[in-house]
Every structure is written in structure tokens, then in C-alpha cells.
């Protein structure tokens, strides 16, 4: 699944918009967390390992990353967000926005 179009951070945060907020607590395993972040401002989930920790909690492709461990990442690129995840604790708390039509 690929993103149909670029979405702005403002669009994601519009009250009553077409996005649903989800919060995941993902405990990394020996391989990692089981997902790939791509894009910038906002980043999105490009891939989820079906047998990884992220899939186990319900993470899906096309979700937009809003916060990582309490840090708003809407204006960051995927390299910065990935660095934040990789250098943080083994348990990552991620807030994402999911399109209702995705």
C-alpha cells in the first residue's frame, strides 16, 4: 500500500477530520520494532513486519507518525524520527493518525 497523496501536519490535526488517532506501545525485540518510517513532515509507516512487535499491537502501513515517546514529530523527516526511535528506550510509545479510508 502506498500513500495516495501528501498530507499536511495541519490536516492531520484538524478536529473532526478524516483521521483517527491511535497510540501504540511497542516493545522492541532482538531485531527491532518491526516497522519502517519514511517521508517527512509528516512521516508515515511504509512497512510493517507481519511477525514483528509493531504488527502485534496493530500498527499498519499508511499511518502518519505524530508523536514518539511524547515528542511531536510532525515537522521532522524520517531520518530524525528513526534516530529518535533507535536512540530511545526499548519500549517506544507512538501516536499515529490513521486515515479512515485507508
C-alpha positions as CSV (number, residue, x, y, z in Angstrom):
1,X,0.0,0.0,0.0
2,X,1.3,3.4,-0.9
3,X,0.2,6.9,0.2
4,X,-2.3,8.3,-2.3
5,X,-1.2,11.9,-1.7
6,X,0.9,14.1,0.6
7,X,-0.9,15.2,3.8
8,X,0.0,18.3,5.8
9,X,0.6,18.3,9.6
10,X,-2.3,20.8,9.9
11,X,-4.7,18.4,8.0
12,X,-3.9,15.6,10.5
13,X,-4.6,17.8,13.5
14,X,-7.9,19.2,12.2
15,X,-10.6,18.4,14.8
16,X,-13.3,16.3,13.2
17,X,-11.1,15.4,10.3
18,X,-10.9,12.1,8.5
19,X,-8.1,10.7,10.6
20,X,-8.3,8.5,13.7
21,X,-5.7,8.9,16.5
22,X,-4.2,5.6,17.7
23,X,-1.5,5.1,20.4
24,X,0.8,2.1,20.3
25,X,3.2,0.9,22.9
26,X,5.8,-1.3,21.1
27,X,8.4,-3.3,23.0
28,X,11.4,-4.0,20.7
29,X,12.7,-7.4,20.2
30,X,16.2,-8.6,19.2
31,X,15.6,-7.4,15.6
32,X,13.9,-4.1,16.4
33,X,10.3,-2.9,16.5
34,X,9.2,-4.3,13.2
35,X,8.3,-1.2,11.1
36,X,9.8,1.3,8.7
37,X,9.2,5.0,8.8
38,X,9.5,7.1,5.6
39,X,8.7,10.6,4.3
40,X,8.8,13.9,6.0
41,X,6.5,16.4,7.6
42,X,4.7,14.2,8.4
43,X,6.4,10.8,8.3
44,X,4.4,7.7,7.6
45,X,4.7,4.0,8.2
46,X,5.9,2.5,5.0
47,X,6.2,-1.2,6.0
48,X,5.3,-3.4,9.0
49,X,6.9,-6.8,9.5
50,X,3.9,-9.2,9.9
51,X,5.7,-11.2,12.6
52,X,7.2,-8.2,14.4
53,X,6.2,-6.3,17.6
54,X,4.6,-3.4,15.7
55,X,2.1,-5.7,13.9
56,X,1.3,-7.5,17.1
57,X,-0.1,-4.2,18.6
58,X,-2.0,-3.3,15.4
59,X,0.3,-0.9,13.5
60,X,-0.4,-0.7,9.8
61,X,1.1,0.9,6.7
62,X,-0.1,4.4,5.8
63,X,-0.4,5.6,9.4
64,X,1.1,9.0,10.0
65,X,3.5,9.4,12.9
66,X,2.5,12.3,15.2
67,X,4.5,11.6,18.4
68,X,7.3,9.3,19.5
69,X,7.8,8.9,23.3
70,X,5.9,12.2,23.9
71,X,7.9,14.2,21.3
72,X,5.9,15.8,18.5
73,X,7.5,14.7,15.2
74,X,5.0,16.1,12.7
75,X,7.6,18.6,11.3
76,X,10.5,16.1,11.2
77,X,11.9,13.9,8.4
78,X,12.1,10.1,8.7
79,X,15.8,10.2,9.4
80,X,15.3,12.3,12.5
81,X,12.2,10.2,13.6
82,X,14.2,7.0,13.1
83,X,17.1,8.3,15.1
84,X,14.7,9.3,17.9
85,X,13.3,5.8,18.0
86,X,16.6,4.0,17.7
87,X,18.3,6.0,20.5
88,X,15.3,6.0,22.8
89,X,14.2,3.3,25.3
90,X,13.5,-0.3,24.2
91,X,9.8,0.4,24.6
92,X,8.5,3.1,22.2
93,X,5.2,4.8,22.6
94,X,3.9,6.1,19.2
95,X,0.9,8.3,18.5
96,X,-0.2,7.9,14.9
97,X,-3.1,9.2,12.7
98,X,-4.8,6.7,10.5
99,X,-6.9,7.7,7.5
100,X,-10.5,6.4,7.9
101,X,-10.5,5.5,4.2
102,X,-7.1,3.7,4.2
